[in-house]
Amino acid sequence: MKKEDLLKALAENNIIPSKRLGQNFLIDENIVRFINRTAAPEKDQLILEVGPGLGVLTKYLLDSGAKVIAIEFDSRLAEYLKKTITKENFKVIHEDACKTDYTKLTQGINDYRIISNLPYSISTPLLAKLLELDNLPADMVFLLQKETAQRFVAEPNNKSYGGISVRIQAAYDTKYIRTVSPSVFHPKPEVDSAIVKFMRKDKFPKKIIRDSLSILVKTAFSKRRKKVTSNINNLFINKDFKNIFGNLSIDLNARAENITPNQYLKLAEILINQK
């Protein structure tokens, strides 16, 4: 959608982009096509799109023959989509994506996907919610704030590496695809964006382990400058960290950012198996 077409559609529907909601609309068709190629939607797949806006990306997803369910918080945009996209393989839901019942929405479907130009304001809370699901998305392709993308894909021993990095990478192989300029949006955000892709691992941890991992990393990263043993000491009944860490090849002096996602998973399993 060209900028003049976007401005016309916004004006006709009395929509003023909301900074609070992180509404930055794509006006560069090349980037939209690139996201679509990267995601490679296929016929009959279930795709969830969070924050579809005026449906610029939506239309490409629908052209593949995929079934698209768009989740839009802004009532004006939800009504616009209902009026302008009438394909049988499309449905729009007007609600907060961070409160959506994804289990109900994807019932009976194991390999649904999420492809979205995510509103900046919900990226991290949405990912945290999705990681709590029994039935994880098969893969996810997001356009989001560059700094957030870097946190999601960050490796150990990096200042961007944190609890959300560990939780995502425990279940997904992550890939930073490319940086995106503010110029492809209206209004222009003040920072760069990025396209990232998450591919669910063939063997990903069960929900009980992911729940334990969530508690563990929240505690481990609560005081980044301290040794991780000090942070997580109260979580473990057996506090023999010399043996626990030795068996997992973790340095006793390690801080939270020095421990890999796989090592955190093993610690999470130990937490579950405590007597």
Backbone as JSON, one array per atom type, in Angstrom:
{
  "sequence": "MKKEDLLKALAENNIIPSKRLGQNFLIDENIVRFINRTAAPEKDQLILEVGPGLGVLTKYLLDSGAKVIAIEFDSRLAEYLKKTITKENFKVIHEDACKTDYTKLTQGINDYRIISNLPYSISTPLLAKLLELDNLPADMVFLLQKETAQRFVAEPNNKSYGGISVRIQAAYDTKYIRTVSPSVFHPKPEVDSAIVKFMRKDKFPKKIIRDSLSILVKTAFSKRRKKVTSNINNLFINKDFKNIFGNLSIDLNARAENITPNQYLKLAEILINQK",
  "N": [[0.84, -1.2, 0.0], [0.68, 2.1, -0.99], [1.88, 5.23, 0.38], [0.11, 7.39, -0.01], [-2.28, 6.06, -0.49], [-2.61, 4.74, 1.9], [-2.89, 6.92, 3.7], [-5.26, 7.96, 2.75], [-7.07, 5.87, 3.28], [-6.9, 5.77, 6.08], [-7.88, 8.33, 6.73], [-10.51, 8.23, 5.68], [-11.64, 6.45, 7.4], [-11.48, 7.61, 9.81], [-9.16, 7.21, 11.4], [-6.46, 7.65, 13.47], [-3.11, 7.0, 13.74], [-1.95, 5.27, 16.58], [0.43, 5.92, 18.97], [0.7, 4.81, 21.46], [-0.38, 2.28, 21.11], [1.46, 1.27, 19.44], [1.23, 1.56, 16.65], [2.36, 1.34, 13.56], [2.24, 1.62, 10.23], [2.83, -0.4, 7.39], [4.25, 0.79, 4.41], [5.73, 0.08, 2.29], [5.83, -1.89, -0.35], [7.71, -3.72, -1.21], [8.98, -4.67, 1.11], [6.82, -5.92, 2.33], [6.31, -7.97, 0.51], [8.71, -9.3, 0.79], [8.58, -10.25, 3.45], [6.46, -11.99, 3.15], [7.58, -13.84, 1.33], [9.64, -14.83, 2.9], [8.22, -16.06, 4.95], [6.7, -17.87, 3.47], [3.89, -18.86, 3.14], [1.44, -21.5, 2.92], [-1.1, -23.31, 1.11], [-4.09, -24.01, 2.85], [-2.89, -23.99, 5.37], [-3.05, -22.96, 8.82], [-2.82, -19.7, 9.75], [-1.99, -17.29, 12.09], [-2.35, -13.87, 12.46], [-1.12, -11.16, 14.08], [-2.09, -7.94, 14.93], [-2.92, -6.84, 12.3], [-3.46, -4.41, 11.08], [-4.22, -2.45, 8.31], [-4.37, -4.58, 6.66], [-2.38, -5.12, 4.76], [-0.22, -7.01, 4.64], [-1.8, -9.19, 5.17], [-3.34, -9.72, 2.86], [-1.52, -10.85, 1.08], [-0.9, -13.21, 2.45], [-3.36, -14.48, 2.38], [-3.65, -14.92, -0.35], [-2.12, -17.13, -0.78], [-3.71, -19.2, -0.18], [-3.89, -20.0, 2.37], [-5.5, -20.33, 5.58], [-6.4, -17.57, 7.32], [-6.39, -16.06, 10.45], [-6.94, -13.06, 11.84], [-5.9, -11.01, 14.48], [-6.97, -8.24, 16.0], [-6.65, -5.39, 17.92], [-7.61, -2.76, 17.81], [-10.7, -1.4, 17.37], [-11.65, 0.06, 15.19], [-9.93, -0.6, 13.09], [-10.42, -3.34, 13.0], [-13.07, -3.37, 12.11], [-12.73, -2.19, 9.62], [-11.22, -4.16, 8.3], [-13.07, -6.26, 8.23], [-14.91, -5.21, 6.49], [-13.47, -4.82, 4.11], [-12.07, -7.14, 3.42], [-13.24, -10.0, 2.25], [-12.9, -12.69, 1.84], [-13.37, -16.25, 2.06], [-11.48, -17.66, 3.48], [-10.67, -16.08, 5.53], [-10.7, -14.54, 8.73], [-11.48, -12.17, 11.21], [-10.63, -11.2, 14.46], [-11.64, -9.23, 17.09], [-9.83, -8.31, 19.58], [-7.57, -8.23, 22.44], [-4.42, -9.32, 21.74], [-2.67, -10.29, 23.63], [-4.3, -11.42, 25.44], [-5.71, -13.34, 24.23], [-7.25, -16.54, 23.77], [-5.36, -18.87, 22.79], [-5.22, -21.6, 22.77], [-7.87, -22.46, 22.47], [-8.39, -21.25, 20.04], [-6.78, -22.61, 18.26], [-7.48, -25.21, 18.4], [-7.19, -28.66, 17.88], [-5.36, -28.38, 15.83], [-2.09, -28.89, 15.05], [0.12, -27.72, 13.81], [0.05, -24.85, 13.46], [0.79, -21.46, 12.42], [2.42, -18.28, 13.09], [2.46, -15.15, 11.73], [3.5, -11.91, 11.46], [3.45, -8.29, 11.45], [4.46, -7.03, 14.11], [3.01, -5.0, 16.66], [5.05, -2.74, 18.39], [4.68, -2.41, 21.14], [3.7, -4.76, 22.27], [5.34, -6.94, 21.8], [7.27, -8.43, 23.47], [5.66, -9.25, 25.81], [3.71, -10.75, 24.4], [5.2, -12.83, 23.18], [6.12, -14.07, 25.51], [3.71, -15.04, 26.52], [2.93, -16.83, 24.48], [4.89, -18.77, 24.72], [4.09, -20.15, 26.9], [2.15, -21.88, 26.14], [0.6, -25.11, 25.67], [0.48, -26.19, 23.1], [2.66, -25.24, 20.99], [3.32, -22.71, 18.48], [4.19, -23.79, 15.16], [6.04, -22.37, 13.66], [7.26, -18.97, 13.59], [7.14, -15.78, 12.17], [8.28, -12.59, 12.41], [8.02, -9.05, 12.15], [9.53, -6.64, 13.89], [10.59, -4.39, 16.56], [14.01, -3.57, 16.3], [15.83, -3.72, 18.49], [14.43, -5.35, 20.25], [14.22, -7.67, 18.71], [16.92, -8.37, 18.62], [17.34, -9.08, 21.27], [15.74, -11.35, 21.44], [17.09, -13.21, 19.82], [19.63, -13.3, 20.87], [22.84, -14.55, 21.87], [24.53, -16.43, 24.49], [26.69, -14.66, 26.84], [26.37, -12.1, 25.98], [25.2, -8.76, 26.17], [22.6, -8.37, 25.46], [21.39, -10.74, 25.89], [19.02, -12.53, 27.7], [16.39, -13.53, 30.02], [14.12, -13.94, 28.33], [15.37, -14.54, 25.94], [16.52, -17.02, 26.5], [14.22, -18.58, 27.02], [12.87, -18.54, 24.56], [14.82, -19.69, 22.84], [15.12, -22.19, 23.89], [13.04, -23.63, 22.9], [12.88, -23.0, 20.22], [14.62, -22.72, 17.08], [16.35, -19.92, 16.17], [16.45, -17.1, 13.94], [17.9, -14.2, 12.76], [16.79, -12.25, 10.28], [16.86, -9.81, 8.67], [17.63, -6.26, 8.88], [15.37, -3.5, 9.09], [14.48, -0.41, 7.74], [13.23, 2.66, 9.25], [11.87, 4.09, 7.33], [10.05, 2.6, 5.9], [7.64, 2.64, 7.08], [4.58, 4.24, 8.14], [3.23, 6.11, 10.75], [6.75, 7.08, 10.81], [8.77, 5.07, 12.84], [10.98, 5.72, 15.63], [13.16, 4.17, 15.69], [15.14, 1.47, 14.26], [13.77, -1.47, 12.68], [13.33, -5.08, 12.57], [13.36, -8.23, 10.84], [12.57, -11.39, 12.0], [12.87, -14.94, 12.4], [11.42, -17.79, 13.86], [11.81, -21.19, 14.4], [10.23, -24.03, 15.4], [11.77, -26.46, 17.45], [12.58, -29.88, 16.63], [12.54, -31.6, 18.79], [11.17, -30.31, 21.41], [10.96, -28.77, 24.67], [8.62, -30.05, 27.09], [5.6, -28.58, 28.42], [5.63, -28.48, 31.24], [8.33, -28.41, 31.82], [9.06, -26.08, 30.5], [7.64, -24.25, 32.01], [8.95, -24.47, 34.47], [11.44, -23.59, 33.64], [10.85, -20.93, 33.05], [10.43, -19.8, 35.61], [12.95, -20.25, 36.66], [14.77, -18.74, 34.99], [13.81, -16.17, 35.32], [14.45, -15.71, 37.96], [17.22, -16.14, 37.89], [18.17, -14.07, 36.24], [17.52, -11.86, 37.7], [19.29, -10.36, 39.17], [21.74, -9.36, 37.53], [24.47, -8.86, 37.87], [25.39, -10.4, 39.88], [26.71, -13.6, 40.99], [25.24, -16.45, 39.52], [24.59, -18.57, 41.16], [24.07, -17.41, 43.61], [21.72, -16.04, 43.07], [19.84, -18.07, 42.41], [19.82, -19.74, 44.55], [17.81, -20.17, 46.53], [15.91, -21.62, 45.17], [16.64, -24.25, 44.97], [16.59, -27.35, 46.63], [18.62, -29.17, 47.15], [21.61, -27.82, 47.56], [24.08, -28.2, 46.52], [25.91, -26.89, 44.54], [28.38, -27.21, 43.41], [28.58, -29.85, 42.5], [26.2, -30.0, 40.95], [26.53, -27.95, 39.02], [28.98, -28.77, 38.03], [28.39, -31.18, 36.74], [26.99, -30.22, 34.6], [28.78, -28.75, 33.24], [29.08, -26.04, 33.95], [30.5, -23.06, 35.02], [31.24, -22.35, 38.39], [31.41, -19.71, 39.09], [29.86, -18.42, 37.29], [27.76, -15.96, 35.77], [24.35, -15.02, 35.11], [24.13, -14.53, 32.33], [26.08, -16.13, 31.25], [25.32, -18.73, 30.9], [24.06, -21.34, 28.89], [21.05, -21.85, 26.85], [20.45, -24.66, 26.75], [21.78, -25.6, 29.02], [20.36, -24.23, 30.98], [17.91, -25.5, 30.62], [18.47, -28.07, 31.56], [18.93, -27.47, 34.24], [16.38, -26.61, 34.9], [14.98, -29.02, 34.69], [16.1, -30.38, 36.8], [15.06, -28.89, 38.91], [12.34, -29.61, 38.72], [12.47, -32.31, 39.35], [13.16, -32.39, 41.99], [13.06, -33.66, 45.29]],
  "CA": [[0.0, 0.0, 0.0], [1.45, 3.34, -1.06], [1.59, 6.14, 1.48], [-1.09, 8.18, -0.28], [-3.42, 5.17, -0.32], [-2.74, 4.52, 3.34], [-3.42, 8.14, 4.31], [-6.66, 8.07, 2.33], [-7.84, 4.87, 4.02], [-6.95, 6.21, 7.47], [-8.76, 9.5, 6.81], [-11.88, 7.82, 5.41], [-12.13, 5.66, 8.53], [-11.23, 8.39, 11.04], [-8.15, 6.51, 12.19], [-5.19, 8.33, 13.71], [-2.2, 6.01, 14.31], [-1.72, 5.42, 18.02], [1.78, 5.6, 19.44], [0.53, 3.94, 22.63], [-0.63, 0.93, 20.62], [2.55, 0.87, 18.56], [0.7, 1.43, 15.28], [3.21, 1.84, 12.47], [1.7, 0.91, 9.09], [3.77, -0.64, 6.3], [3.94, 1.49, 3.16], [6.71, -0.37, 1.31], [5.35, -3.18, -0.87], [8.84, -4.64, -1.32], [9.17, -5.3, 2.42], [5.67, -6.81, 2.54], [6.55, -9.16, -0.32], [9.86, -10.01, 1.38], [8.07, -10.98, 4.62], [5.64, -13.09, 2.63], [8.49, -14.85, 0.77], [10.36, -15.43, 4.02], [7.27, -16.93, 5.66], [6.27, -18.89, 2.51], [2.63, -19.49, 3.53], [0.97, -22.53, 2.0], [-2.54, -23.58, 1.05], [-4.76, -24.73, 3.95], [-2.26, -23.79, 6.68], [-3.66, -21.96, 9.69], [-1.89, -18.63, 10.09], [-2.48, -16.22, 12.95], [-1.67, -12.59, 12.22], [-1.39, -10.25, 15.19], [-1.92, -6.55, 14.52], [-2.91, -6.78, 10.83], [-3.6, -3.04, 10.59], [-5.11, -2.31, 7.18], [-4.4, -5.82, 5.9], [-1.42, -5.13, 3.64], [0.4, -8.34, 4.64], [-2.9, -10.16, 5.19], [-3.78, -10.06, 1.5], [-0.54, -11.78, 0.53], [-1.06, -14.49, 3.13], [-4.59, -15.08, 1.88], [-3.44, -15.33, -1.74], [-1.48, -18.44, -0.79], [-4.72, -20.21, 0.11], [-3.87, -20.29, 3.81], [-6.58, -19.81, 6.4], [-5.81, -16.52, 8.15], [-7.16, -15.45, 11.53], [-6.27, -11.82, 12.23], [-6.26, -10.56, 15.82], [-6.79, -6.79, 15.96], [-7.13, -4.74, 19.15], [-8.27, -1.5, 17.48], [-12.03, -1.71, 16.81], [-11.81, 0.72, 13.88], [-9.2, -1.42, 12.12], [-11.12, -4.61, 12.89], [-14.24, -3.14, 11.26], [-12.21, -1.94, 8.27], [-10.84, -5.45, 7.72], [-14.29, -7.02, 7.96], [-15.57, -4.62, 5.32], [-12.66, -4.82, 2.9], [-11.58, -8.48, 3.07], [-14.42, -10.87, 2.35], [-12.56, -14.05, 1.44], [-13.84, -17.29, 2.98], [-10.38, -18.16, 4.3], [-10.25, -15.0, 6.43], [-11.53, -14.2, 9.89], [-10.84, -11.18, 12.08], [-11.06, -11.23, 15.85], [-11.37, -7.95, 17.75], [-9.46, -8.48, 20.98], [-6.18, -8.03, 22.83], [-3.67, -10.54, 21.42], [-2.02, -10.79, 24.84], [-5.33, -12.08, 26.26], [-6.39, -14.3, 23.37], [-7.17, -17.95, 24.13], [-4.78, -19.52, 21.62], [-5.54, -23.02, 22.83], [-9.2, -22.6, 21.88], [-8.34, -20.78, 18.66], [-6.03, -23.56, 17.42], [-7.87, -26.55, 18.84], [-7.15, -29.71, 16.86], [-4.36, -28.07, 14.8], [-0.78, -28.98, 15.68], [1.19, -26.97, 13.15], [-0.33, -23.5, 13.05], [1.9, -20.53, 12.31], [2.14, -16.88, 13.39], [3.21, -14.25, 10.83], [2.96, -10.6, 11.85], [4.14, -7.04, 11.71], [4.0, -6.9, 15.5], [3.08, -3.71, 17.36], [6.21, -2.72, 19.29], [4.31, -2.4, 22.56], [3.28, -6.07, 22.79], [6.22, -8.01, 21.31], [7.79, -9.29, 24.53], [4.59, -9.95, 26.54], [3.06, -11.73, 23.54], [6.07, -14.0, 23.08], [6.11, -14.75, 26.81], [2.44, -15.77, 26.61], [2.94, -17.94, 23.54], [5.8, -19.8, 25.22], [3.41, -20.88, 27.98], [1.13, -22.75, 25.56], [0.88, -26.53, 25.46], [0.64, -26.38, 21.67], [3.44, -24.1, 20.49], [3.29, -22.5, 17.02], [5.24, -24.51, 14.44], [7.05, -21.36, 13.41], [6.79, -17.59, 13.72], [7.92, -14.77, 11.45], [7.86, -11.3, 12.95], [8.67, -7.77, 11.94], [9.4, -5.96, 15.18], [11.65, -3.45, 16.88], [15.32, -4.2, 16.16], [16.4, -4.02, 19.8], [13.71, -6.51, 20.77], [14.65, -8.81, 17.9], [18.27, -8.75, 19.05], [17.2, -9.78, 22.55], [15.14, -12.67, 21.2], [18.04, -14.14, 19.17], [20.95, -13.1, 21.48], [23.55, -15.71, 22.37], [25.15, -16.2, 25.81], [27.82, -13.74, 26.96], [25.99, -10.89, 25.26], [24.4, -7.95, 27.06], [21.2, -8.48, 25.05], [20.93, -12.08, 26.28], [18.28, -12.48, 28.96], [15.45, -14.6, 30.27], [13.27, -14.21, 27.17], [16.25, -15.19, 24.96], [16.64, -18.42, 26.91], [12.93, -19.26, 26.88], [12.6, -18.73, 23.13], [15.79, -20.57, 22.2], [14.94, -23.54, 24.41], [12.01, -24.29, 22.1], [12.95, -22.6, 18.81], [15.82, -22.26, 16.39], [16.06, -18.52, 15.85], [17.25, -16.51, 12.86], [17.74, -12.78, 12.46], [16.76, -12.23, 8.82], [17.4, -8.55, 8.15], [17.23, -5.0, 9.5], [14.4, -2.76, 8.28], [14.55, 1.03, 7.98], [11.98, 3.33, 9.64], [11.23, 4.73, 6.18], [9.02, 1.74, 5.28], [6.44, 2.76, 7.9], [3.92, 5.51, 8.47], [4.33, 7.08, 10.89], [8.07, 6.48, 10.96], [9.23, 4.88, 14.22], [12.24, 6.41, 15.92], [14.23, 3.17, 15.72], [15.09, 0.45, 13.21], [13.03, -2.7, 12.93], [14.02, -6.26, 12.06], [12.57, -9.42, 10.57], [13.16, -12.56, 12.64], [12.11, -16.18, 12.21], [11.59, -18.81, 14.89], [11.37, -22.5, 13.92], [10.11, -24.95, 16.54], [12.69, -27.58, 17.41], [11.95, -31.19, 16.48], [12.31, -32.03, 20.17], [11.12, -29.12, 22.25], [10.59, -29.15, 26.04], [7.2, -30.08, 27.47], [5.15, -27.37, 29.12], [6.05, -28.5, 32.65], [9.74, -27.99, 31.86], [9.1, -24.66, 30.12], [7.16, -23.48, 33.17], [10.05, -24.46, 35.43], [12.46, -22.73, 33.04], [10.42, -19.53, 33.2], [10.72, -19.4, 36.99], [14.4, -20.28, 36.85], [15.49, -17.63, 34.34], [13.38, -14.92, 35.95], [15.24, -15.59, 39.19], [18.64, -16.07, 37.55], [18.51, -12.77, 35.66], [16.98, -10.77, 38.54], [20.45, -9.53, 39.55], [22.69, -9.84, 36.52], [25.87, -8.66, 38.25], [25.75, -11.37, 40.92], [26.84, -14.98, 40.55], [23.92, -17.04, 39.37], [24.34, -19.44, 42.31], [23.45, -16.58, 44.66], [20.36, -15.7, 42.67], [18.92, -19.22, 42.36], [20.07, -20.58, 45.72], [16.58, -20.53, 47.25], [15.06, -22.5, 44.36], [17.11, -25.63, 45.02], [16.66, -28.02, 47.93], [20.02, -29.59, 47.19], [22.36, -26.63, 47.18], [25.44, -28.6, 46.16], [26.1, -26.37, 43.19], [29.65, -27.69, 42.86], [28.27, -31.06, 41.72], [25.16, -29.7, 39.96], [27.12, -27.18, 37.92], [30.05, -29.57, 37.45], [27.79, -32.17, 35.83], [26.47, -29.51, 33.43], [29.9, -27.96, 32.7], [28.84, -24.63, 34.22], [31.45, -22.48, 35.97], [30.61, -21.93, 39.64], [31.42, -18.25, 39.15], [29.09, -17.91, 36.16], [26.6, -15.09, 35.92], [23.2, -15.52, 34.36], [24.31, -14.45, 30.88], [27.11, -17.08, 30.8], [24.75, -20.07, 30.85], [23.36, -21.55, 27.62], [19.68, -22.33, 26.98], [20.42, -26.09, 27.06], [22.17, -25.75, 30.43], [19.2, -23.79, 31.77], [16.89, -26.55, 30.53], [18.87, -29.15, 32.48], [18.67, -26.98, 35.6], [14.92, -26.6, 35.06], [14.58, -30.4, 34.9], [16.5, -30.7, 38.17], [14.06, -28.26, 39.77], [11.11, -30.42, 38.68], [12.7, -33.63, 39.95], [13.55, -32.27, 43.4], [12.19, -34.33, 46.28]],
  "C": [[0.88, 1.25, 0.0], [1.0, 4.28, 0.05], [0.31, 6.92, 1.24], [-2.36, 7.34, -0.13], [-3.69, 4.89, 1.16], [-3.4, 5.73, 4.01], [-4.9, 8.31, 3.97], [-7.53, 7.11, 3.12], [-7.97, 5.26, 5.49], [-7.94, 7.36, 7.64], [-10.22, 9.1, 6.64], [-12.49, 7.05, 6.58], [-11.85, 6.32, 9.88], [-10.24, 7.71, 11.98], [-6.87, 7.35, 12.27], [-4.27, 7.31, 14.36], [-1.87, 6.3, 15.77], [-0.31, 5.0, 18.39], [1.71, 4.63, 20.62], [0.33, 2.49, 22.21], [0.46, 0.43, 19.68], [2.13, 0.69, 17.12], [1.6, 2.14, 14.28], [2.86, 1.0, 11.24], [2.73, 0.79, 7.97], [3.33, 0.08, 5.02], [4.92, 1.1, 2.04], [6.32, -1.78, 0.86], [6.48, -4.19, -0.99], [9.09, -5.38, -0.01], [8.03, -6.29, 2.7], [5.88, -8.1, 1.75], [7.7, -9.99, 0.24], [9.41, -10.83, 2.58], [7.28, -12.2, 4.16], [6.53, -14.21, 2.06], [9.23, -15.58, 1.89], [9.46, -16.43, 4.76], [6.82, -18.1, 4.78], [5.0, -19.61, 2.96], [2.14, -20.47, 2.47], [-0.53, -22.75, 2.14], [-2.98, -24.43, 2.25], [-4.04, -24.64, 5.3], [-3.08, -22.8, 7.49], [-2.59, -20.96, 10.09], [-2.6, -17.61, 10.96], [-1.66, -14.98, 12.65], [-2.09, -11.62, 13.32], [-1.12, -8.82, 14.73], [-1.89, -6.39, 13.02], [-3.04, -5.38, 10.26], [-4.63, -2.95, 9.48], [-5.06, -3.51, 6.23], [-3.44, -5.9, 4.74], [-0.74, -6.5, 3.52], [-0.67, -9.42, 4.54], [-3.26, -10.65, 3.8], [-2.81, -11.02, 0.82], [-0.69, -13.16, 1.15], [-2.29, -15.23, 2.6], [-4.44, -15.59, 0.45], [-2.8, -16.7, -1.85], [-2.49, -19.57, -0.6], [-4.73, -20.63, 1.57], [-5.13, -19.74, 4.48], [-5.97, -18.82, 7.39], [-6.81, -16.02, 9.19], [-6.37, -14.25, 12.02], [-6.81, -11.37, 13.59], [-5.93, -9.07, 15.91], [-7.44, -6.14, 17.18], [-7.96, -3.49, 18.86], [-9.6, -1.8, 16.77], [-12.23, -1.1, 15.43], [-11.11, -0.1, 12.79], [-9.89, -2.77, 11.92], [-12.33, -4.47, 11.97], [-13.83, -2.9, 9.81], [-11.89, -3.27, 7.58], [-12.06, -6.29, 7.37], [-14.99, -6.52, 6.7], [-14.79, -4.85, 4.04], [-12.12, -6.19, 2.49], [-12.72, -9.47, 3.31], [-14.15, -12.31, 1.94], [-12.98, -15.06, 2.51], [-12.74, -17.8, 3.9], [-9.84, -17.1, 5.26], [-11.26, -14.78, 7.55], [-10.78, -13.18, 10.72], [-11.48, -11.26, 13.45], [-10.66, -9.91, 16.49], [-11.11, -8.21, 19.22], [-7.97, -8.23, 21.19], [-5.42, -9.34, 22.61], [-2.96, -11.13, 22.64], [-3.0, -11.49, 25.78], [-6.1, -13.14, 25.47], [-6.2, -15.73, 23.89], [-6.67, -18.72, 22.91], [-5.05, -21.02, 21.6], [-6.89, -23.29, 22.16], [-9.16, -22.27, 20.39], [-7.7, -21.81, 17.73], [-6.38, -25.01, 17.76], [-7.87, -27.54, 17.67], [-6.13, -29.48, 15.76], [-2.99, -28.0, 15.45], [0.25, -28.02, 15.1], [0.73, -25.62, 12.61], [0.89, -22.58, 13.1], [1.46, -19.12, 12.73], [3.05, -16.02, 12.52], [2.66, -12.85, 11.02], [3.98, -9.47, 11.76], [3.68, -6.64, 13.11], [4.06, -5.46, 16.01], [4.22, -3.75, 18.38], [5.82, -2.96, 20.75], [3.98, -3.78, 23.12], [4.24, -7.2, 22.47], [6.67, -8.96, 22.42], [6.69, -9.97, 25.34], [3.87, -11.0, 25.7], [3.9, -13.0, 23.42], [6.1, -14.79, 24.39], [4.84, -15.58, 26.97], [2.44, -17.0, 25.7], [3.81, -19.09, 24.04], [5.21, -20.6, 26.37], [2.38, -21.88, 27.45], [1.57, -24.21, 25.54], [1.26, -26.77, 24.0], [1.35, -25.16, 21.08], [3.26, -23.95, 18.98], [4.44, -23.25, 16.36], [6.39, -23.58, 14.06], [6.42, -19.98, 13.49], [7.73, -16.69, 12.92], [7.39, -13.41, 11.88], [8.69, -10.16, 12.37], [8.45, -6.99, 13.22], [10.58, -5.05, 15.43], [13.0, -4.17, 16.9], [15.91, -4.6, 17.52], [15.74, -5.24, 20.43], [14.11, -7.77, 20.03], [16.02, -9.31, 18.34], [18.24, -9.47, 20.38], [16.69, -11.2, 22.34], [16.17, -13.67, 20.66], [19.43, -14.09, 19.81], [21.53, -14.41, 22.0], [24.14, -15.4, 23.74], [26.36, -15.28, 25.71], [27.62, -12.47, 26.15], [25.05, -10.09, 26.15], [22.91, -8.0, 26.71], [20.57, -9.8, 25.49], [20.25, -12.02, 27.64], [17.3, -13.63, 29.05], [14.6, -14.96, 29.06], [14.08, -14.87, 26.06], [16.32, -16.69, 25.24], [15.34, -19.17, 26.64], [12.59, -19.52, 25.41], [13.53, -19.8, 22.55], [15.77, -21.99, 22.75], [13.97, -24.33, 23.54], [12.16, -24.05, 20.6], [14.39, -22.39, 18.34], [15.51, -20.87, 15.87], [16.98, -18.0, 14.75], [16.89, -15.05, 12.67], [17.87, -12.64, 10.95], [17.38, -10.96, 8.25], [16.89, -7.36, 8.96], [16.32, -4.24, 8.53], [14.41, -1.29, 8.71], [13.21, 1.6, 8.45], [11.19, 3.88, 8.46], [10.13, 3.88, 5.54], [7.69, 1.82, 6.03], [5.85, 4.17, 7.86], [3.05, 5.27, 9.71], [5.66, 6.36, 11.09], [8.39, 6.27, 12.44], [10.59, 5.56, 14.4], [13.44, 5.46, 15.88], [14.09, 2.23, 14.52], [14.22, -0.73, 13.65], [13.84, -3.87, 12.39], [13.02, -7.37, 11.8], [13.29, -10.61, 11.19], [12.26, -13.76, 12.39], [12.45, -17.16, 13.31], [11.02, -20.12, 14.38], [11.38, -23.49, 15.07], [11.04, -26.14, 16.38], [11.94, -28.9, 17.26], [11.62, -31.79, 17.85], [12.35, -30.79, 21.05], [10.58, -29.5, 23.63], [9.09, -29.11, 26.29], [6.88, -28.85, 28.31], [5.65, -27.35, 30.57], [7.51, -28.05, 32.78], [9.86, -26.52, 31.5], [8.6, -23.76, 31.25], [8.24, -23.36, 34.24], [11.17, -23.54, 34.94], [12.12, -21.26, 33.21], [10.73, -19.0, 34.59], [12.23, -19.28, 37.2], [15.09, -19.06, 36.25], [15.06, -16.27, 34.91], [14.21, -14.66, 37.2], [16.72, -15.38, 38.87], [19.05, -14.69, 37.05], [18.02, -11.59, 36.5], [18.09, -9.82, 38.99], [21.62, -9.99, 38.69], [24.14, -9.76, 36.97], [26.34, -9.67, 39.3], [25.98, -12.75, 40.29], [25.47, -15.62, 40.52], [23.59, -17.96, 40.55], [23.68, -18.67, 43.46], [22.0, -16.27, 44.34], [19.39, -16.87, 42.8], [19.03, -20.13, 43.57], [18.79, -21.07, 46.39], [15.64, -21.44, 46.46], [15.4, -23.97, 44.55], [17.15, -26.15, 46.46], [18.08, -28.51, 48.16], [20.86, -28.43, 46.68], [23.83, -26.94, 46.87], [25.73, -28.18, 44.72], [27.43, -26.81, 42.57], [29.41, -28.92, 42.0], [27.25, -30.78, 40.62], [25.76, -28.99, 38.76], [28.23, -27.97, 37.23], [29.53, -30.56, 36.42], [27.29, -31.52, 34.54], [27.52, -28.62, 32.77], [29.63, -26.46, 32.81], [29.84, -24.16, 35.27], [30.71, -22.02, 37.22], [30.53, -20.42, 39.77], [30.57, -17.61, 38.05], [28.0, -16.96, 36.6], [25.51, -15.58, 34.96], [23.46, -15.56, 32.85], [25.36, -15.42, 30.34], [26.58, -18.49, 30.58], [23.89, -20.23, 29.6], [21.91, -21.99, 27.86], [19.59, -23.82, 27.34], [20.82, -26.36, 28.51], [21.04, -25.31, 31.35], [18.1, -24.85, 31.75], [17.21, -27.69, 31.49], [18.65, -28.74, 33.93], [17.17, -26.96, 35.89], [14.4, -28.01, 35.33], [14.94, -30.84, 36.32], [15.5, -30.11, 39.16], [12.79, -29.1, 39.85], [11.28, -31.71, 39.45], [13.12, -33.58, 41.41], [12.55, -33.01, 44.3], [11.96, -33.42, 47.47]]
}
